[in-house]
Amino acid sequence: MTRPKKLLNDPLRVVEESLEGLVFASDGEMRLLPGYTIALRSSLRDDKVALLIGGGSGHEPMFAGYVGKGLADGAVCGQMFAAPTPDAILEATRAVNKGKGVLYIYGNYSGDNMNFDIAAELAEEEGITTKTVRVRDDVAAAPIERIDDRRGIAGDVFVIKVAGAAAEVCDSLDELYRIAAKAEANTHSIGVAVAAGSIPETGEATFEIGDDEIEIGMGAHGEPGTRRQKIAPADAVVDEMMDMLLADMGLAAGDEVALLIDNLGSSTAMELYIANRRVRQRLAQAGVQVHLTEVGPFMTSQEMAGFSITMMRLDEELKRFIDAPARSAAYTR
């Protein structure tokens, strides 16, 4: 495989340097916690229930790009494709806590689970109450009977969006947790990989796949999908993905969803819109209404080619929060 060309300085400092650039791009709305790869909102009102997100870097604009008003209060960023450390999560927890507790939202990966759990225990010892919502949206990772084995992919975006809006108005951590957990339970995704991404430190590919192959359901780091096959027309690939999503979600005529087509890194806008076209045709055939559509790079994996489809089933409460104003370096509504 040809190594991708990247304009870097020190490959071992890509996380730090990219966060510095992101903070500059926020025009004063964000700051970094000195000594850590932690991005924070520049100001937080007192008594706010806090929302802290995080995970491995390499998926930009996830996670730090979603720090801002109506979104997260802070993001603790691990090194490339690696979970943040417990001490960093604890520092971020202290930084965003305003006395009403902190809700953690992150993708369901073993390293993140372990390190956030350790940080939560340490925070509790300091009198900071935390609750956790792990995003488990990837339907290809495990059947619904083993939902705790599902990983989090681009569904994080909608869960963070809803929780961030709710965090602006909720008076208690319990209420914010209830809303975020409902958003998570109603969010389902599936991806398709066309070509691998790479690890900036080494230039190595994140996985191997033939030039004429795709893998349906593959995870953002090359985790196994449901089936590898020869490349096929977009409509046929989307149909297979939508069959899985519709069956998993049990959507019925009259349901409403928020829809996200996520670019995994190097797919073109043309490819994404062709995929979106077929997704909308399938939803129309099923009688499912689309309340909101997002198409673009929301959770990438370096220059990985492919896309994922995410749908959140909506009710009036979730619609209120998905529609609420939000502003960050990566997302404005």
The 8 nearest C-alpha neighbors of each residue, nearest first, counted from 0:
[[1, 2, 204, 207, 203, 3, 210, 208],
 [2, 0, 3, 4, 204, 203, 202, 197],
 [1, 3, 202, 0, 4, 203, 204, 197],
 [4, 2, 1, 5, 202, 197, 302, 196],
 [3, 5, 2, 6, 202, 1, 7, 199],
 [6, 4, 7, 3, 199, 202, 2, 8],
 [5, 7, 4, 8, 10, 9, 3, 199],
 [8, 6, 5, 9, 10, 13, 199, 12],
 [7, 9, 10, 6, 13, 12, 11, 16],
 [8, 10, 11, 12, 7, 13, 200, 16],
 [11, 9, 200, 12, 13, 199, 8, 7],
 [10, 12, 9, 200, 13, 14, 199, 8],
 [13, 11, 9, 15, 10, 14, 16, 8],
 [12, 14, 16, 10, 15, 17, 11, 9],
 [15, 13, 17, 12, 16, 18, 78, 56],
 [14, 16, 18, 12, 17, 13, 36, 19],
 [15, 17, 19, 13, 18, 14, 12, 20],
 [16, 18, 20, 14, 19, 15, 13, 21],
 [19, 17, 21, 15, 20, 16, 22, 14],
 [20, 18, 16, 22, 17, 21, 15, 23],
 [19, 21, 17, 23, 18, 22, 24, 16],
 [20, 22, 18, 24, 23, 19, 17, 25],
 [21, 23, 25, 19, 24, 20, 29, 30],
 [22, 24, 20, 21, 25, 26, 19, 27],
 [25, 23, 21, 22, 26, 20, 328, 27],
 [24, 26, 22, 328, 28, 23, 27, 29],
 [27, 25, 24, 23, 28, 22, 29, 328],
 [26, 28, 29, 25, 41, 23, 30, 22],
 [27, 29, 25, 41, 26, 40, 67, 30],
 [30, 28, 40, 41, 27, 22, 39, 25],
 [31, 29, 39, 41, 38, 22, 40, 32],
 [30, 32, 38, 37, 33, 39, 29, 36],
 [31, 33, 37, 35, 34, 38, 30, 36],
 [34, 32, 35, 31, 36, 37, 30, 38],
 [33, 35, 32, 36, 31, 37, 87, 15],
 [36, 34, 37, 33, 32, 87, 31, 75],
 [35, 37, 76, 15, 75, 38, 34, 32],
 [36, 38, 75, 35, 32, 31, 74, 76],
 [39, 37, 31, 74, 73, 30, 63, 32],
 [40, 38, 73, 30, 29, 72, 31, 41],
 [39, 41, 29, 42, 72, 67, 28, 73],
 [42, 40, 29, 28, 30, 39, 27, 43],
 [41, 43, 40, 44, 28, 29, 39, 72],
 [44, 42, 45, 40, 41, 47, 72, 95],
 [43, 45, 47, 46, 42, 97, 48, 167],
 [44, 46, 47, 97, 43, 98, 48, 96],
 [45, 47, 97, 98, 99, 48, 44, 170],
 [48, 46, 45, 97, 49, 44, 99, 43],
 [47, 49, 99, 100, 166, 172, 101, 171],
 [50, 48, 101, 47, 96, 95, 102, 72],
 [49, 51, 102, 71, 72, 101, 103, 52],
 [52, 50, 73, 103, 74, 72, 71, 102],
 [53, 51, 74, 104, 105, 103, 73, 75],
 [54, 52, 75, 74, 76, 105, 62, 51],
 [53, 55, 82, 76, 77, 83, 105, 111],
 [54, 56, 77, 81, 80, 82, 79, 78],
 [55, 57, 79, 80, 78, 58, 77, 76],
 [56, 58, 79, 59, 300, 301, 80, 55],
 [57, 59, 299, 300, 298, 61, 56, 60],
 [60, 58, 61, 57, 299, 298, 62, 56],
 [59, 61, 64, 62, 297, 329, 58, 298],
 [62, 60, 59, 58, 298, 64, 63, 297],
 [61, 63, 64, 53, 65, 60, 74, 52],
 [64, 62, 74, 65, 66, 61, 38, 60],
 [63, 65, 60, 329, 328, 62, 61, 66],
 [66, 64, 63, 327, 62, 71, 70, 329],
 [67, 65, 71, 63, 72, 64, 73, 327],
 [66, 68, 327, 70, 326, 71, 40, 65],
 [69, 67, 70, 326, 325, 327, 66, 71],
 [68, 70, 325, 164, 163, 67, 324, 167],
 [163, 69, 71, 67, 68, 160, 66, 65],
 [72, 70, 66, 50, 163, 73, 67, 51],
 [73, 71, 50, 40, 66, 51, 39, 49],
 [72, 74, 39, 51, 71, 38, 66, 40],
 [75, 73, 52, 53, 63, 38, 37, 51],
 [74, 76, 37, 53, 88, 36, 91, 83],
 [77, 75, 36, 54, 53, 83, 55, 56],
 [83, 78, 76, 55, 82, 81, 56, 54],
 [77, 79, 81, 56, 55, 80, 14, 76],
 [80, 78, 56, 57, 81, 55, 77, 14],
 [79, 81, 55, 56, 57, 78, 82, 77],
 [82, 80, 55, 78, 79, 77, 83, 56],
 [81, 83, 55, 77, 111, 54, 110, 84],
 [77, 84, 82, 76, 54, 55, 75, 81],
 [83, 85, 87, 86, 114, 88, 82, 77],
 [86, 84, 114, 118, 88, 87, 117, 89],
 [85, 87, 89, 88, 84, 90, 118, 83],
 [86, 88, 90, 84, 89, 85, 91, 83],
 [87, 89, 85, 91, 86, 90, 118, 92],
 [90, 88, 92, 86, 118, 87, 91, 85],
 [91, 89, 87, 93, 92, 88, 86, 94],
 [90, 92, 94, 88, 89, 93, 87, 95],
 [93, 91, 89, 90, 94, 95, 96, 88],
 [92, 94, 90, 96, 91, 95, 89, 122],
 [93, 95, 91, 92, 96, 90, 39, 32],
 [96, 94, 92, 93, 49, 97, 91, 72],
 [97, 95, 93, 98, 94, 92, 49, 100],
 [98, 96, 46, 45, 47, 99, 95, 48],
 [97, 99, 96, 100, 46, 127, 47, 48],
 [100, 98, 48, 97, 46, 47, 172, 171],
 [99, 101, 128, 129, 98, 48, 127, 172],
 [100, 102, 49, 129, 50, 96, 48, 128],
 [103, 101, 130, 50, 129, 131, 51, 49],
 [102, 104, 131, 51, 52, 130, 132, 50],
 [105, 103, 52, 132, 133, 131, 51, 102],
 [104, 106, 133, 53, 52, 134, 54, 107],
 [105, 107, 151, 134, 133, 108, 150, 135],
 [106, 108, 150, 151, 133, 134, 135, 105],
 [109, 107, 111, 110, 106, 112, 150, 151],
 [108, 110, 112, 111, 113, 107, 114, 82],
 [111, 109, 113, 112, 82, 108, 114, 81],
 [110, 112, 82, 114, 108, 113, 109, 115],
 [113, 111, 109, 110, 115, 114, 116, 108],
 [112, 114, 116, 110, 111, 115, 109, 117],
 [113, 115, 85, 117, 111, 116, 112, 84],
 [114, 116, 118, 117, 112, 113, 111, 119],
 [117, 115, 119, 113, 114, 118, 112, 120],
 [118, 116, 114, 120, 119, 115, 85, 113],
 [117, 119, 85, 115, 121, 89, 120, 116],
 [120, 118, 122, 116, 117, 121, 115, 123],
 [121, 119, 123, 117, 118, 122, 116, 124],
 [120, 122, 118, 124, 123, 119, 117, 125],
 [123, 121, 119, 125, 127, 124, 120, 118],
 [122, 124, 126, 127, 120, 125, 121, 128],
 [125, 123, 121, 122, 126, 120, 127, 119],
 [126, 124, 122, 123, 127, 121, 128, 120],
 [125, 127, 123, 124, 128, 122, 121, 100],
 [128, 126, 123, 122, 125, 100, 129, 124],
 [129, 127, 100, 123, 126, 101, 122, 130],
 [130, 128, 101, 100, 102, 119, 127, 131],
 [129, 131, 102, 103, 101, 176, 128, 132],
 [132, 130, 103, 102, 104, 133, 129, 176],
 [133, 131, 104, 180, 103, 134, 105, 179],
 [132, 134, 107, 105, 106, 104, 135, 131],
 [133, 135, 106, 151, 107, 136, 183, 105],
 [136, 134, 151, 149, 150, 107, 137, 133],
 [135, 137, 187, 188, 151, 154, 186, 134],
 [138, 136, 188, 189, 139, 150, 149, 140],
 [137, 139, 140, 189, 188, 136, 141, 187],
 [140, 138, 216, 137, 141, 224, 225, 189],
 [139, 141, 149, 138, 137, 150, 224, 148],
 [142, 140, 149, 139, 145, 148, 138, 146],
 [143, 141, 144, 145, 146, 138, 140, 139],
 [142, 144, 146, 145, 141, 247, 138, 149],
 [145, 143, 142, 146, 141, 147, 148, 149],
 [146, 144, 143, 147, 142, 148, 141, 149],
 [145, 147, 143, 148, 149, 144, 141, 142],
 [146, 148, 145, 149, 135, 107, 150, 141],
 [149, 147, 146, 145, 141, 150, 140, 135],
 [148, 150, 135, 140, 146, 147, 141, 137],
 [151, 149, 107, 135, 137, 108, 106, 140],
 [150, 152, 106, 135, 134, 107, 136, 137],
 [151, 153, 154, 137, 155, 150, 136, 106],
 [154, 152, 155, 298, 156, 261, 309, 151],
 [155, 153, 156, 152, 157, 136, 309, 186],
 [154, 156, 153, 158, 157, 159, 134, 152],
 [157, 155, 154, 159, 158, 153, 160, 297],
 [156, 158, 160, 159, 154, 155, 161, 311],
 [157, 159, 155, 161, 160, 182, 156, 183],
 [160, 158, 162, 156, 157, 161, 163, 155],
 [161, 159, 157, 163, 158, 162, 70, 156],
 [162, 160, 320, 321, 158, 164, 163, 159],
 [163, 161, 165, 179, 159, 164, 160, 166],
 [70, 164, 162, 69, 166, 160, 71, 165],
 [163, 165, 69, 161, 320, 166, 162, 167],
 [164, 166, 162, 167, 163, 168, 169, 161],
 [167, 165, 163, 169, 164, 168, 162, 48],
 [168, 166, 165, 164, 169, 69, 163, 47],
 [167, 169, 166, 165, 170, 164, 47, 48],
 [170, 168, 166, 171, 165, 175, 167, 174],
 [169, 171, 168, 48, 172, 174, 47, 99],
 [172, 170, 173, 174, 169, 48, 175, 99],
 [171, 173, 175, 174, 100, 48, 176, 99],
 [172, 174, 176, 171, 175, 177, 130, 170],
 [175, 173, 177, 176, 171, 172, 178, 169],
 [174, 176, 172, 178, 177, 173, 169, 179],
 [175, 177, 173, 179, 174, 178, 180, 172],
 [178, 176, 174, 180, 175, 179, 173, 181],
 [177, 179, 181, 175, 180, 176, 182, 174],
 [180, 178, 182, 162, 176, 181, 177, 175],
 [179, 181, 183, 177, 182, 178, 176, 132],
 [182, 180, 184, 178, 183, 179, 177, 185],
 [183, 181, 179, 185, 180, 158, 184, 178],
 [184, 182, 180, 186, 181, 185, 158, 134],
 [183, 185, 181, 182, 186, 180, 187, 136],
 [184, 186, 312, 311, 182, 183, 181, 187],
 [187, 185, 311, 183, 184, 310, 136, 154],
 [188, 186, 136, 310, 309, 137, 138, 311],
 [189, 187, 309, 137, 136, 308, 138, 154],
 [188, 190, 307, 137, 308, 216, 138, 139],
 [307, 191, 189, 216, 306, 217, 308, 215],
 [190, 192, 215, 216, 305, 214, 306, 217],
 [193, 191, 305, 214, 213, 194, 304, 217],
 [192, 194, 213, 305, 304, 191, 214, 212],
 [195, 193, 304, 303, 192, 208, 196, 305],
 [196, 194, 303, 206, 205, 204, 304, 197],
 [195, 197, 303, 302, 301, 205, 204, 300],
 [196, 198, 204, 205, 203, 202, 199, 301],
 [197, 199, 202, 203, 200, 201, 204, 205],
 [200, 198, 202, 201, 10, 197, 203, 13],
 [199, 201, 10, 198, 11, 202, 13, 203],
 [202, 200, 203, 199, 198, 10, 197, 204],
 [201, 203, 199, 198, 197, 200, 2, 204],
 [204, 202, 201, 197, 198, 205, 2, 199],
 [205, 203, 197, 206, 196, 195, 198, 202],
 [204, 206, 197, 196, 195, 220, 221, 198],
 [207, 205, 204, 221, 195, 208, 220, 196],
 [208, 206, 195, 209, 204, 205, 194, 221],
 [207, 209, 212, 194, 210, 206, 195, 213],
 [210, 208, 212, 211, 207, 213, 194, 229],
 [209, 211, 212, 208, 194, 193, 213, 230],
 [212, 210, 209, 230, 229, 213, 208, 228],
 [213, 211, 229, 209, 230, 228, 210, 208],
 [212, 214, 193, 230, 192, 228, 227, 229],
 [215, 213, 227, 192, 191, 226, 217, 224],
 [216, 214, 191, 226, 224, 217, 225, 190],
 [215, 217, 224, 190, 139, 225, 191, 189],
 [224, 216, 218, 223, 222, 215, 214, 221],
 [219, 217, 222, 221, 220, 216, 223, 224],
 [218, 220, 221, 300, 217, 152, 222, 263],
 [221, 219, 218, 222, 205, 300, 206, 80],
 [222, 220, 218, 206, 219, 217, 205, 223],
 [221, 223, 218, 217, 220, 224, 219, 140],
 [224, 222, 217, 221, 218, 225, 216, 140],
 [225, 223, 217, 216, 215, 226, 139, 214],
 [224, 226, 216, 215, 139, 223, 227, 217],
 [225, 227, 215, 214, 224, 228, 216, 223],
 [228, 226, 214, 213, 215, 212, 225, 229],
 [229, 227, 212, 213, 214, 230, 226, 215],
 [228, 230, 212, 211, 213, 231, 227, 214],
 [229, 231, 212, 213, 211, 228, 232, 193],
 [232, 230, 229, 233, 236, 235, 228, 213],
 [233, 231, 235, 234, 236, 230, 237, 229],
 [234, 232, 236, 235, 237, 231, 274, 273],
 [233, 235, 237, 236, 232, 238, 277, 274],
 [234, 236, 238, 233, 232, 237, 239, 231],
 [235, 237, 233, 239, 238, 234, 240, 232],
 [238, 236, 240, 234, 239, 235, 241, 233],
 [239, 237, 235, 241, 236, 240, 234, 242],
 [240, 238, 242, 236, 237, 241, 235, 243],
 [239, 241, 237, 243, 238, 242, 244, 236],
 [240, 242, 244, 238, 243, 239, 245, 237],
 [243, 241, 239, 245, 240, 244, 238, 246],
 [242, 244, 241, 246, 240, 245, 247, 239],
 [245, 243, 241, 247, 246, 242, 248, 240],
 [246, 244, 248, 242, 247, 243, 249, 241],
 [245, 247, 249, 243, 244, 248, 242, 250],
 [246, 248, 244, 245, 249, 243, 138, 143],
 [249, 247, 245, 250, 246, 244, 187, 185],
 [250, 248, 246, 247, 245, 251, 244, 254],
 [249, 251, 248, 245, 254, 252, 287, 246],
 [252, 250, 254, 253, 249, 287, 285, 286],
 [251, 253, 286, 287, 254, 285, 250, 288],
 [254, 252, 287, 286, 251, 255, 288, 250],
 [253, 255, 287, 252, 251, 288, 250, 256],
 [256, 254, 288, 313, 289, 287, 312, 290],
 [257, 255, 312, 289, 311, 313, 290, 310],
 [256, 258, 291, 311, 290, 310, 289, 292],
 [259, 257, 310, 292, 309, 291, 256, 293],
 [258, 260, 293, 309, 292, 294, 308, 261],
 [261, 259, 294, 308, 307, 293, 295, 309],
 [262, 260, 307, 306, 295, 296, 297, 259],
 [261, 263, 296, 306, 264, 295, 266, 299],
 [264, 262, 299, 306, 305, 300, 303, 304],
 [265, 263, 302, 299, 303, 262, 301, 304],
 [264, 266, 304, 302, 303, 267, 263, 262],
 [265, 267, 304, 305, 264, 262, 270, 268],
 [266, 268, 269, 270, 265, 271, 262, 264],
 [269, 267, 271, 270, 272, 266, 295, 262],
 [268, 270, 267, 272, 271, 273, 266, 274],
 [271, 269, 273, 267, 268, 272, 274, 266],
 [272, 270, 268, 274, 273, 269, 275, 267],
 [271, 273, 275, 274, 269, 270, 276, 268],
 [274, 272, 276, 270, 271, 275, 269, 277],
 [275, 273, 271, 272, 276, 277, 270, 278],
 [276, 274, 272, 278, 273, 277, 271, 279],
 [275, 277, 273, 279, 274, 278, 272, 280],
 [278, 276, 280, 274, 279, 275, 234, 281],
 [279, 277, 275, 281, 280, 276, 282, 274],
 [278, 280, 282, 276, 277, 281, 283, 275],
 [281, 279, 277, 283, 278, 282, 284, 276],
 [280, 282, 284, 278, 279, 283, 277, 285],
 [283, 281, 285, 279, 287, 284, 280, 286],
 [282, 284, 286, 280, 285, 281, 287, 279],
 [283, 285, 281, 282, 286, 280, 287, 279],
 [286, 284, 282, 283, 287, 252, 281, 251],
 [285, 287, 252, 283, 284, 253, 282, 288],
 [288, 286, 282, 254, 252, 285, 253, 255],
 [289, 287, 255, 254, 290, 256, 286, 253],
 [290, 288, 256, 255, 291, 257, 287, 258],
 [289, 291, 257, 256, 255, 288, 292, 258],
 [292, 290, 257, 289, 258, 293, 256, 259],
 [293, 291, 258, 259, 257, 294, 290, 289],
 [292, 294, 259, 258, 260, 295, 291, 261],
 [295, 293, 260, 259, 261, 292, 271, 296],
 [296, 294, 261, 262, 297, 260, 293, 268],
 [295, 297, 262, 261, 298, 299, 263, 264],
 [296, 298, 261, 60, 295, 299, 61, 262],
 [299, 297, 58, 61, 153, 296, 59, 60],
 [300, 298, 263, 58, 264, 59, 301, 296],
 [299, 301, 58, 303, 263, 264, 57, 196],
 [300, 302, 196, 264, 303, 299, 57, 197],
 [303, 301, 264, 196, 265, 300, 304, 197],
 [196, 302, 304, 195, 264, 300, 194, 301],
 [305, 303, 265, 194, 266, 193, 264, 263],
 [306, 304, 192, 193, 191, 263, 266, 262],
 [305, 307, 262, 263, 261, 190, 191, 260],
 [190, 306, 308, 261, 189, 260, 191, 309],
 [307, 309, 260, 188, 189, 259, 190, 261],
 [310, 308, 188, 259, 187, 258, 154, 260],
 [309, 311, 258, 187, 257, 186, 256, 188],
 [310, 312, 186, 257, 256, 185, 313, 187],
 [311, 313, 256, 185, 255, 310, 186, 257],
 [314, 312, 256, 317, 255, 318, 311, 315],
 [313, 315, 317, 316, 318, 312, 255, 319],
 [314, 316, 318, 317, 319, 313, 320, 255],
 [317, 315, 319, 318, 314, 320, 313, 178],
 [316, 318, 320, 319, 314, 313, 315, 321],
 [319, 317, 315, 321, 316, 320, 322, 313],
 [320, 318, 316, 317, 322, 321, 315, 323],
 [319, 321, 161, 323, 317, 322, 164, 318],
 [320, 322, 318, 161, 323, 319, 317, 160],
 [321, 323, 320, 319, 318, 324, 332, 291],
 [324, 322, 320, 321, 164, 319, 325, 332],
 [325, 323, 332, 69, 322, 326, 331, 164],
 [326, 324, 69, 332, 331, 68, 70, 323],
 [325, 327, 331, 68, 67, 330, 332, 69],
 [328, 326, 67, 330, 329, 65, 66, 331],
 [327, 329, 25, 64, 330, 24, 65, 326],
 [330, 328, 64, 327, 65, 60, 331, 326],
 [331, 329, 327, 326, 328, 65, 332, 325],
 [332, 330, 326, 325, 327, 329, 324, 328],
 [331, 325, 324, 326, 330, 323, 322, 69]]
